[in-house]
């Protein structure tokens, strides 16, 4: 059962075909987004093993990653508002996997 703009349930309103597919895909993309952000901290020992560094240097690496992510996020939101959101999401996924 859907809800009309006034908030009253209306059994006549139907969700568009594929609406739950879009929700599932966005859930998957959101999960990948959070995994990307925490991956650097969960792989601390592997990173330090492959690139010897002190704890302070690893902290600086983590901070630089998160600051860059935080600073660039508003620009990504601007692009998503300005251009086709589907294309911005797809391009960001492709660029992020390089």
N, C-alpha and C positions, 0 to 999 in steps of 0.2 A: 504494500500500500504506500502510495506517495503522499507527500504533503504539498499543498498549494502555497503560494506566497504569503497568505494570511496565517499560515501555521496550522490550518485545519486539515486533518487527513482526508484525502480524496482518492477513492478506489479507482477512479477513471483515469488518473494520471499514471502513465507508465514510464519506466526508465528507458532511455534509448538502448537499442540493441548494442551489446558489447560494453555497457557501462561498467560492469563488474570486471571485465577484462582490463579496462583502463585502470581501475583501482588496483588490481593485482599487479600490473606492470609498474605503476607508480610506487607501490609498496616495495617491489623488488629493487627499483632504482634508488629509493630512499635508503633501503638496507645497505646497498652497495656504497652509497654516499657515506654513511656512518662507518662502515668497515674501512673505507679508505682513510678516514680521519684518524681512526684508532690503530691502524696497522703499524704505524711507525713506532708507537710505544709498546705494542705487544711483541714486536720482533726486536726488542732492545738487544738481547744477547747475540742474536745473529748479526745485527748491524755492527755492533762493537767488535765482534769476532772478525768480520770481513774488512772493516775499516777501523783499525785500532784508534780509540779515542778515550778520553777521560769521561767521568760522569758529568762534569761541567760542560764539556764539549757536546755530549749527547743531549744534555738539557738545552743548550743553545740551538742545536739542530732541530729539536722538537719545537722549540719556541719559534724559530724562523719559519718552520712549516706552518704552524698554526696562525702566526701573524700574517703570513702571505695569504693563507686561505681566508682569513677574516677580512683582510683589506680588499681582496679581489671579489668576494661574494657580492657586495652591492653592485659592482660593475656587471657581474653576470645577471643579477636581477634586472638591471636596467636593460641589458640586451634582450632578456626574455620578455620584458614589457614592450620594447620597441619593435622587435621582430617576431616572426612566427615561433611560438614557444616550442612546438614539436621539433622544429629544426634546431633550435638552440640547445635543447636537451640532447638530441642525437649527436650534434657536433661536439658538445662538451663530453659526452661519453666516449666518442672516438678519440678526441684529443687527450683525455685523461688516461686512456689505455696505451698511449705511445710510450 
